[in-house]
Amino acid sequence: MNLTVALRSAARSLAAKPMRSLLTMLGIIIGVAAVITMIAVGSGAQQRVDEQIKALGSNVLLVTPGSQSSGGARLGAQTAQTLTDEDAAAIAREVPEVQVAAPSSRTGAQAVAGNANWSTSVFGTTNDYLVARDWALAAGRDFEPGELASAGKVALIGRTVAQQLFGDADPLDQVIRVRRVPLTVVGVLEGKGQNATGQDQDDLVIVPLSTFRKRLQGGGGLVRRIGSISIKVHEGQSMQAAEDGIRELLRQRHRLQPGQDDSFNLRNLTEVLQAQEAAGRVLALLLAAVAGVSLLVGGIGIMNIMLVSVTERTREIGLRMAVGARGRDILAQFLIEALALCLLGGAIGVLLGGAATALIAALAGWPVALGWDAVLLAVGFSGAVGLFFGWYPARRAAALLPIQALRHE
């Protein structure tokens, strides 16, 4: 029996009892659809985390103020305003693993340009902030030393602010007003997109730290406290060594005694995102394991139905052998039937999985990424299930003796 005849015979056998064939394939269909969906969701989450790490910048540490206590009650994070720009300078100078340490303060304000206005975040910082965040300029320049030292009325703006205030016009050298202070736009930042919490990182205005203190913050520039320090560690240097060095230095500068709590928080932002990625991978593996169990159950169902089919078609098998069919022909016929069941179920499962993936992306807003590798993996695995679980029934059919098969009632 050649392959064409075997395929034709398998198709006739499956078409003879379509409902049974469909129910037999159901486990494979569900399993493949689940595998496709889980791989798509897992790959999408992986890409999202990679984008967030890229947007955040590599080897980044963040120092923020700690908490203070009042009447025995801890008032929460960033209530102890103990950080200064001198702390940032000391970190950059004395911790060898650190490339840059950028002090920054932040506030919310209304930015106005002509008849347009937009509520945004205003950062007071230095050029090192762009280095720490791996943030390039799409147009223009960064701050000049004189502007940083003398509270220059200049600003860098994010892509969102540029779009809201100027539309398609060129924002360079245009003037925006923040808290009645005119600021000349000297640079436009490249887009970063959303961060891990869904906030738009491009919705910001950056000014020199001295400008922020003297012209926007109030207090005549006498307030020396800052909101955070963004730190970039040299490529190839130990992040743990950098953390230890920064923590020891800040404890010395803040005169903290042994056993006393830190007056600051030190976080490795890349580790936070990588922990989210690892948790997502574990969840995807668990869901893929559930899908694998569904495929396994589907394979057992196929074995059961194929055994029933062998019993029902015993006389047919004996007749085929009596007219010259060999054992390997019978083996090939039943293996092809099992393989056809699984591949057809796999194809239907791919379609359902693709539809489920699109539905999840549309309704839940989750990132998804469906590639051909996932499709080939799911269909290939379903085919392997068909061969594995179809082998025993096929072998049993091929081992029948023609005389005994013809006598079967």
N, C-alpha and C positions, 0 to 999 in steps of 0.2 A: 504494500500500500504506500503510494507516494504521499508527499505532504499535502498536495492539493485535494486528493481524495479524503485524507484524514481531516482536513479543515472543513470540507463540505459535510462530512459525516458528523463532525462535532457541532456544526451550525444547525443541522437538522435535528440532532438530539436535544439541543438547548431550546430550539424554537418549538419543539413538540409540547413542552410543558413550560410556557413562559412564566407563569406565576411562581412555580417552584424555583425556576432559575433566578427570578428577581429576588425572592426571599433568601435564596442561597447567597446571592451577591450582597445582600444588605449589610452584613458585617464588614465586608471589604469596602463598600461605599462609604459607610460612616467612618471607618478607620482612616481611609485615605483623605476624606474631606477634613477630618480632625487634624491629621498630620499637616496638610497643606495650610490650614488656617493657623495652627500653632507656629509653624515655621515662619509664615508671613508676619504674624504679630511679633514673634521673637526677633526676627531680622529687622523689623521696623523699629522696635525699641532699641536694638543695638545701634542702628544708624543714628537714632535720636540722641543717645548718650554720647556717641562719638562726635556728633555735631556740637553738643553742649560743651564737651571737653575742649574741642577746638575753639569754640567761641570764648570759653573761659580763659584759655591760655594754659600752657603746660607748666608743670612744676610751680604752681601758685599756692602761696600760703596767705591767709588773711588773719590779721590781728584786730580784734575789736575790744572795746572796753568791757570789763566784767560787771558784776553786780555788786551793789552795796546793801548794807543792812540798816534798818531803822527800827529801834525798839525790839530787836530780835527777829524781825521779819525781813526776809530777803526781797528786794524790790524788783528783781528781774534783771535780764541781760541788758548790758550797755547803760546801766544807771550809774556806774562808777566812772566818771569822766576823768580818766587818769592818763590817757595817751596824748603825746605831744609830737610835733614834727621833729623835735630833737631826738625823740625815741627812734623815729624812722631813720634819721641821719646816723645814729649810733649803730643801728642794725646793719645798715649798708656798709658802714666803716669797719665794724669789729667782728662780724660773723663772716668767715671766709667763704662759706658756701653760697652766700647771698649775692645775686647779681645787682638787683635794684630793690629799694624799699620806698614805696611812694605813699606819703601821707595824703589823706583826703577827708573832706567834710562834705556833707550833703544836706540839701534842703529842697523843698518844693516851691515853685514860683511860676508866675505867669510870664511867658515870653511873648513879646509883641513886635510885629514887623508890619508897618503900614496899617492896613485895615484888618490884618490877620492876627490872631492871638491863639496861644496854645499853652495849656497847663502841663508842665514838665518837671523833671528833676534837674537840679543844678549842682554840679560837683565842683568843689575847689580843690585843685591838686597840682601836680607837676607833670612834666613830660615823662617822667619815669612810670607814671600810671599806664601810659600807652605801651611801654615796654613790658611791664608786668603782665598786662592783659593780652599781649601779642596783637595789639589793635593798630592797624595801619590807617593811613589817611587816604581817602578816595580822591581828595583834591585839597590844594592849599598847603599850609605848613603848620608846624607846631609852635609853641610859645618861644619867643626869644628870651635870652637871659635878662635883659632889661625889663621886659614885661613881667617876668616872674618876680623880679626884685622890687619893682616899683608900682605894683598893683595896676598893671596896664589894663585898659578897657578893651580887652580882646576875648574872643570865645571860639571854641570848637563846638560844632553841633553834630548830633547824630542824624542818621538818614530820615528817621521819622519826623524830627523837628524841622529838618530842611523841607520835607514834602508838605508839612502842614502850614508852614509860614511862607514858603516861596513857590510851592507847586513845582512846575517844570523850569522855573527861572534859576539862574546861577546865583547861589547864596553868597559866594565869595565877595568880600569887601562890602557886603550889605550890613546895615546896622539893625540890631535887635535891641529891645529894651527889656531889662529884667529888673523889677523893683525900681523902676524909673532911672536905672543906670544904662546909658547907651553903651553897647558892646559891638565892636566890629568883628564880623565873622572872618577868621583867617584860615579856617580849615574845616573840612567836612569828613567825618569818620566813615570808614567802610561799614557795611551792614554786619551786625552780629546775630540778629534774630532774637528769639526768646531764650531765657535762661531756664534752669531746671524747675523754677516755680511758675513759669509761664509769663514772667514780666518781660516787656519789650526793652531790650538792652539798648536799642537805638533811639529811645525816647529820652534824650538827655542833652544838657548844655554843660560844657566843661570850661571853667575859667581858671586863671592862676589862683593858687591858694591865697596869696596876698590880696588879690582882688576880692575874693570871697570874704575874707575877714574884714577888710577896711571899707568895702563899698556895699556888700550885700548882707553880711551877717549882723552888722550893728556892733556897738561897743567900741567903735573907733579902732578896731584892729587889735585891741588889747587882749582879747580872748585867745589863748594859745592852745586850747584843747582841740583835738581832731577826732573824727568819727571812726576812722579805721586806717590801717596800714596794709597796702597790697604789696606782697613780696614775691619776687621771682628768684628761684634758685638756679644756679648755673647748671646747664645740661650735664648729666653724668654724675653730679654730686648727690650725696645721700640726703634725701628729704628728712629722714629721722635725725641725722646729725644737725641739719639746719634748724629743725624744730627745737632740739635740745639746746642748741646755742642761743637761739632767740629767747627761749623761755628763761634760761639762766641770766642772760643779759638784762631782760626787762625786770626780773625779780630784783636784781642788784640795783637798777636805776630807780625802782619804786620802793626800795628799802623794805622788802618783805622778809620777815623772819622765817627760819625753817619751820615747817608745819603750818604756816599761814597760807590761806588760799590765795591763788593768783588773783590779781586785780585786773586781769585781761583774759580774753579768750583767744586761743590760737587754733586755727582750723586748716587742715589740708583739704582744699576744695576738690582737688582731683580725686582724692581718696573717697570723698562723699559720693561723687558721681560714679566712681568705679564700684562702690558698694551697691549703689542702685542697679548698676549693670549686672553685677553678680547675682543679686536677688532676682532680677528679671530672667537671667539665664536659668537659675534653679527652677523658677516657676515654669518656664518654657519646657525644661526637661521633664518636669513632673507631668505637664499636660501632654507632652509627646509620649511619655510612658503610658498614659491612659489611652492615647490613640493607638499605641502599639498593642496594648491588650485587646482593643477592639479588633485590630487586624488578626490577632491570634485567634480570637473567638470566631471571627469570620472564616479563618482557615479550617478550624475544627468543624464548622458547619459544612464547608465544602467537602471535607473528608467524609462526613456522615452521609451527605447526599450522594456522593460518588459511590460509596459502598452500597447504598440502596439501589443506585442505578446499575451497578454490577449484578446485584441479585436479580433485578427485574429483567435484565437483558442477557441472562445466562444462556438461554437457548439461541439468541442472536449471535453471541460470542461463539458458541459451539458450531453454528452454521457457517460462520465466517472461517473458522479453523478447518471445517470439513472441506471447504472449497479452496483451501490453499493459503489462508492467512496465517502468518507466523506469529509466535508469541510477541516478538518485538513490534509487529504491526498493531496488535491489540494494545500493547503498552503505550505506543505512541498515540493511538486514538484517544485513550482515556486521559493521558497526560495533557494532550492538546485541549480536551474538553475542560479540564480543571484550570489550565492556563488561560483559556478563553474566558471562563467565568471571572477569574481574578482580574484580568486585564480590562475586560469590559466594565466590571465594577470599579476598577481603579480610574478609568476614564470618566465615568459618571461622578465618582468621588472628587476628581480634579475640578470638574465643572461646579459641583456644589461647594467645594472649598473656595474656589475663586469668587463665587457669589457671596459666600459668608464673609470672606475677607473684605470685599467691597462694601458690604453692609456694615461691618464693624467700623471701617474707616469713615463711612458716611454718617452713621448714627452716633457712635461713641467718640469719634474724633481721635481715635488711637492711630499712631503711626504704623503703617504696614509696608512690607516690601516683599513681593512675591516674585521669585526668580525661577528660571527654567531648571536650576539645580534642584529646587524643592519639588517641582513636578516630576522630574526624572527619578528622584529618590523615592517618592511615594509610589509611583507606578512600578518602578523596579522592585520595590519591596513587596508590593502586592503580587507581582509575577512570581517572585521567589516563594511567597506563601503558597501560591497555587501549585508550584512544582513540588514543594516539600510535602504538603498535605495531600496532593493528588497522587504521589508516588505509591503509597501503600495500596489504595484501591486499584490503581492501574496494574500494579504488580500482581495483585490477587487475580485480576481478570486475565492477565497473560498466563498465569500458572494453571488455569482450568484445563482439564483434559477434554477433548472434543466429545468423546462418547458420553462422559458424565454430564457435560453441559447440555447435550441434546436430549438427555433423559430427564433433565430438570423440569419439574412442573411449576 
